[in-house]
Amino acid sequence: MKRLTAFASCAFVYLVTASVALAQDPTQSGYGGTGGNIQGDVEGGGTLPFTGLDLLLLVGAGVLLLAAGFTLRRVGRARS
């Protein structure tokens, strides 16, 4: 019964907030008007600047997290 009540209340909150979110139009307030005109006035060319993280750093962190997970799994299995 508690699960049904929790599910029903979550569904109610979702349905109420979804209608509010769909009623707004962020494209007109954020980009309407001069946005396209200003972009057309920008001159220049060439390459884009590097704005991201180093890919090697991200891959290294992923490998480190995988190694830590496998180590914890192996240590946990050995004790039980």
C-alpha positions as CSV (number, residue, x, y, z in Angstrom):
1,M,0.0,0.0,0.0
2,K,2.9,2.3,0.8
3,R,4.4,1.7,-2.6
4,L,1.2,2.5,-4.4
5,T,0.8,5.7,-2.4
6,A,4.4,6.7,-3.1
7,F,4.0,5.9,-6.8
8,A,0.7,7.8,-7.1
9,S,2.1,10.9,-5.4
10,C,5.2,10.9,-7.6
11,A,3.0,10.5,-10.7
12,F,0.8,13.4,-9.5
13,V,3.9,15.7,-8.9
14,Y,5.3,14.7,-12.3
15,L,2.0,15.5,-14.1
16,V,1.6,18.8,-12.4
17,T,5.1,20.0,-13.0
18,A,5.3,18.8,-16.6
19,S,2.5,21.1,-17.7
20,V,4.3,24.1,-16.1
21,A,7.5,23.2,-17.9
22,L,5.8,22.8,-21.3
23,A,4.0,26.2,-20.9
24,Q,7.3,28.1,-21.1
25,D,9.1,28.9,-24.3
26,P,12.8,29.5,-23.6
27,T,13.7,29.9,-27.3
28,Q,11.8,33.1,-27.7
29,S,13.0,34.7,-24.5
30,G,16.6,33.5,-24.8
31,Y,17.3,33.6,-28.5
32,G,14.5,35.7,-30.0
33,G,15.3,39.1,-31.6
34,T,19.0,39.9,-32.3
35,G,20.6,36.5,-31.7
36,G,20.7,35.4,-35.3
37,N,21.6,38.9,-36.5
38,I,24.6,39.2,-34.2
39,Q,25.9,35.8,-35.3
40,G,25.7,36.8,-38.9
41,D,27.8,39.9,-38.2
42,V,30.7,38.0,-36.7
43,E,33.6,38.0,-39.1
44,G,36.7,35.8,-39.2
45,G,37.4,32.2,-39.7
46,G,40.1,29.7,-39.0
47,T,40.0,27.0,-36.3
48,L,38.0,27.0,-33.2
49,P,39.8,27.3,-29.9
50,F,40.3,24.3,-27.7
51,T,37.7,24.5,-24.9
52,G,37.5,20.9,-23.7
53,L,39.4,18.7,-21.3
54,D,42.4,16.6,-22.2
55,L,41.1,13.3,-23.5
56,L,44.1,11.4,-22.1
57,L,43.2,12.7,-18.6
58,L,39.6,11.4,-19.0
59,V,40.7,8.0,-20.3
60,G,43.2,7.7,-17.4
61,A,40.6,8.6,-14.8
62,G,38.2,6.0,-16.3
63,V,40.8,3.3,-16.3
64,L,41.7,4.2,-12.7
65,L,38.1,3.9,-11.7
66,L,37.7,0.6,-13.4
67,A,40.8,-0.8,-11.7
68,A,39.5,0.4,-8.3
69,G,36.1,-1.2,-8.9
70,F,37.6,-4.5,-10.0
71,T,40.0,-4.5,-7.0
72,L,37.2,-3.8,-4.5
73,R,35.1,-6.6,-6.1
74,R,38.0,-9.0,-5.8
75,V,38.8,-8.1,-2.2
76,G,35.1,-8.3,-1.3
77,R,34.8,-11.8,-2.9
78,A,37.9,-13.1,-1.1
79,R,36.7,-12.2,2.4
80,S,33.3,-13.9,2.1
